[in-house]
Amino acid sequence: MAPQTYEDIRYEIAGPAAVVTINRSERYNAFRGRTVEELIRAFRAAWADRQVQAVILTGAGDKAFCTGGDVKQRAETGDYGPTESGMFEIGNLHKLIRDIPKPVIAAVNGIAVGGGHVLHVLCDLTIAAETARFGQAGPKVGSFDAGFGSAYLARVVGEKRAREIWYLCRLYDAATAERWGLVNKVVPADQLLKEAKEWAAEIAAKSPTALRFLKQSFNADTDHQAGLSNLAMSALDLFTASPEGLEGAAAFAEKRTPDFNRHVNWH
């Protein structure tokens, strides 16, 4: 099979690990439709590769892991850009991270916010650089994730913390994230990938079949949230095209404070 070619990501094999890097540092590793399609291709390649025992997901550069959907793209074109399938497949990427029968390690090298925060939450394990920052931004820019990004987050950090993260849209440092159980370990930034690869090597010494059953067992308790995710994605499609949703994207692109209230009907 011919090797895959990518524009928005990098895909490398490092011993028993596949290292998947979102490579859009000029946009703080925000994803567009093409990025999501390439991430899906990369995870499927890792699934099929018998050499790969674990997947490491990270971002290019030292500023951002991923800042979610490319809001500038959305403001410019009203969507997340063209794709081969004609669809924006972020929901399929979420499910693939859960379904791949190999542990997925998020190596958070910088800001993980919005949809980028959701990606790391969905990974089996998270290792963070000391410089990493975590949080949500949806309600600030006219967006939300009412599926895995909120319901599963509450399983990870508890209801009160999850609601705080979503309602206030603050950024939290790596030490706080570790204390809350949002990350497994914090390391110096220059040790991040080394640490992630060491964890992948430890995983590779274990039974792949046992790990597959364990991952599926852990997921079984929250698999019903996939239905919430589908509902949330459908709602988000409608909301982002509404005056309130459009105001969020426009304000972000114009670097001004959004005026959501003039678009809200509370009745």
C-alpha positions in Angstrom: 0.0 0.0 0.0 1.3 3.5 -0.9 2.2 5.6 2.1 -0.4 8.2 3.2 0.3 11.8 2.5 -0.8 14.5 4.9 -1.0 18.3 4.8 -2.4 19.2 8.2 -0.9 16.5 10.4 2.3 14.5 10.7 2.3 10.7 11.2 5.4 8.9 12.4 6.2 5.5 13.8 8.5 5.6 16.9 9.1 2.1 18.1 5.8 0.6 19.2 4.0 4.0 19.1 2.3 5.9 16.3 2.9 9.6 16.9 0.1 11.8 15.4 0.9 15.5 15.4 -1.6 18.2 14.5 0.6 20.4 12.3 -1.1 23.8 12.0 0.9 25.8 14.5 0.2 29.0 12.6 -3.5 28.5 13.6 -2.6 27.2 17.1 -3.3 23.7 15.8 -7.0 24.5 15.3 -8.6 21.9 13.1 -10.5 22.4 9.9 -12.4 19.7 8.0 -9.3 18.5 6.2 -7.4 18.2 9.5 -10.2 16.0 11.0 -10.2 13.7 7.9 -6.4 13.3 8.1 -6.6 12.5 11.8 -9.2 9.8 11.0 -6.9 8.3 8.4 -4.0 8.4 10.7 -5.9 6.6 13.6 -7.1 4.0 11.1 -3.6 3.4 9.9 -2.4 3.0 13.5 -5.3 0.6 14.2 -4.3 -1.6 11.2 -0.5 -1.6 11.9 0.4 -4.6 14.0 3.7 -2.9 15.0 1.7 -0.1 16.7 0.8 -0.8 20.3 -0.2 2.7 21.4 -1.0 6.1 19.7 0.4 9.4 20.9 -1.6 12.5 19.9 0.2 15.9 20.2 0.5 19.3 18.6 3.2 21.0 16.6 5.3 23.8 18.3 5.3 24.8 21.9 2.2 27.1 22.1 -0.8 24.8 21.5 -1.9 21.2 21.6 -5.1 22.1 19.8 -7.5 25.0 20.1 -10.5 23.2 18.6 -12.4 24.1 15.5 -10.8 26.8 13.3 -13.2 29.7 14.2 -11.4 32.0 11.7 -12.2 29.5 8.9 -15.8 29.4 10.2 -16.1 33.2 10.1 -14.6 33.4 6.6 -16.6 30.6 4.9 -19.4 29.7 7.3 -18.0 26.2 7.7 -14.8 24.3 8.4 -13.7 24.2 4.8 -13.9 21.6 2.1 -13.5 17.8 2.8 -13.3 14.7 0.6 -16.4 13.3 2.1 -18.3 16.6 2.0 -18.9 16.3 5.8 -17.2 17.7 8.9 -16.5 14.4 10.7 -15.4 15.5 14.2 -18.0 13.2 15.8 -16.5 10.2 13.9 -13.0 11.2 15.1 -14.3 11.2 18.7 -15.7 7.7 18.4 -12.5 6.5 16.6 -10.3 7.6 19.5 -12.5 5.6 21.8 -12.9 2.6 19.5 -9.3 2.0 18.4 -8.3 -1.1 20.5 -5.0 0.5 21.5 -4.4 3.0 24.3 -4.2 6.6 23.1 -1.9 9.0 25.0 -2.5 12.7 24.7 0.9 14.6 25.0 -0.4 18.1 25.7 2.4 20.5 24.8 0.5 23.8 25.1 -3.0 25.2 25.2 -5.7 22.5 25.0 -8.9 24.5 24.7 -12.4 24.0 23.1 -12.5 21.1 20.8 -8.8 20.5 21.5 -9.6 20.0 25.1 -12.3 17.5 24.1 -9.7 15.5 22.2 -7.4 15.1 25.1 -10.3 14.2 27.5 -11.3 11.4 25.1 -7.7 10.0 25.1 -7.1 7.1 27.5 -4.2 8.9 29.2 -2.9 12.5 29.3 0.7 13.6 29.9 1.1 17.4 30.1 4.0 19.8 29.8 4.3 22.2 32.7 3.4 24.9 30.3 0.2 23.3 29.2 -3.2 25.1 29.8 -6.6 23.5 29.7 -10.1 24.8 29.3 -13.3 25.3 27.2 -14.2 28.2 25.0 -17.5 27.2 23.3 -19.9 29.6 25.1 -17.4 32.5 24.4 -17.4 31.9 20.6 -20.9 30.7 20.0 -20.3 26.9 20.2 -20.7 24.0 22.6 -20.1 20.2 22.9 -23.1 18.7 24.7 -21.9 15.1 24.0 -18.6 13.5 25.1 -17.1 16.9 25.6 -19.4 17.6 28.6 -21.0 14.4 29.7 -17.8 12.3 29.6 -15.8 15.2 31.1 -18.1 15.1 34.1 -17.1 11.4 34.6 -13.4 12.4 34.6 -13.5 15.5 36.9 -16.9 15.4 38.5 -20.1 17.4 37.8 -19.1 20.6 39.7 -15.7 20.9 38.0 -17.1 20.1 34.6 -19.8 22.7 34.9 -17.2 25.2 36.1 -15.0 24.5 33.1 -17.8 25.0 30.7 -19.7 27.8 32.3 -16.7 30.1 33.1 -14.4 29.2 30.2 -11.3 29.8 32.2 -7.8 28.4 31.5 -6.3 26.0 34.1 -2.6 25.3 34.6 -1.2 21.8 34.3 -0.8 21.5 38.1 -4.5 22.2 38.6 -5.4 19.8 35.9 -3.3 17.0 37.5 -4.9 17.7 40.9 -8.4 17.4 39.4 -7.6 14.1 37.7 -7.7 15.7 34.2 -4.2 14.6 33.4 -2.1 11.7 34.6 1.3 13.3 34.9 3.0 16.7 34.4 6.6 16.9 33.1 9.0 19.6 31.9 8.1 20.7 28.3 11.4 19.3 26.9 10.6 15.9 28.4 7.0 15.6 27.1 7.4 13.4 24.1 10.2 11.3 25.7 7.8 10.6 28.6 4.9 9.7 26.3 7.1 7.3 24.3 8.3 5.7 27.6 4.6 5.1 28.6 3.9 3.7 25.1 6.9 1.3 25.5 5.5 0.2 28.9 2.2 -0.4 27.3 3.8 -2.4 24.4 5.2 -4.9 27.0 1.6 -5.8 28.0 -0.9 -8.2 26.3 -2.6 -6.4 23.4 -5.7 -8.5 23.7 -6.0 -7.9 27.4 -5.6 -4.1 26.8 -8.2 -4.3 24.1 -10.7 -5.9 26.4 -9.9 -3.4 29.2 -10.4 -0.4 27.0 -13.7 -1.8 25.7 -14.8 -2.5 29.3 -13.9 1.1 30.4 -15.8 2.5 27.5 -18.9 0.3 28.0 -20.0 2.4 31.0 -20.1 5.6 28.8 -20.9 4.3 25.3 -24.5 5.6 25.6 -23.0 9.1 25.5 -22.4 8.5 21.7 -26.1 9.1 21.3 -25.8 12.4 23.2 -22.9 13.2 20.9 -25.0 12.6 17.8 -27.8 14.8 19.2 -25.3 17.5 20.2 -23.6 17.5 16.7 -27.0 18.0 15.1 -27.9 20.8 17.4 -24.6 22.4 16.9 -25.1 22.4 13.1 -28.2 24.4 13.6 -26.9 26.7 16.3 -23.7 27.8 14.5 -25.9 29.0 11.6 -28.2 31.0 13.9 -27.7 34.7 14.5 -26.3 34.0 18.0 -23.8 31.4 16.7 -22.7 33.6 13.9 -22.2 36.5 16.3 -19.7 34.4 18.3 -17.6 33.5 15.3 -17.7 37.1 13.9 -16.7 38.6 17.2 -13.8 36.2 17.5 -12.5 37.0 14.0 -13.0 40.7 14.6 -11.3 40.5 18.1 -14.2 42.2 19.9 -16.6 41.2 22.7 -19.6 39.4 21.3 -23.1 40.7 22.0 -25.0 37.5 22.4 -28.0 38.8 24.3 -29.5 40.8 21.4 -30.0 37.4 19.6 -31.5 35.5 22.5 -35.2 34.6 22.9 -35.7 33.3 26.4 -39.4 32.4 25.8 
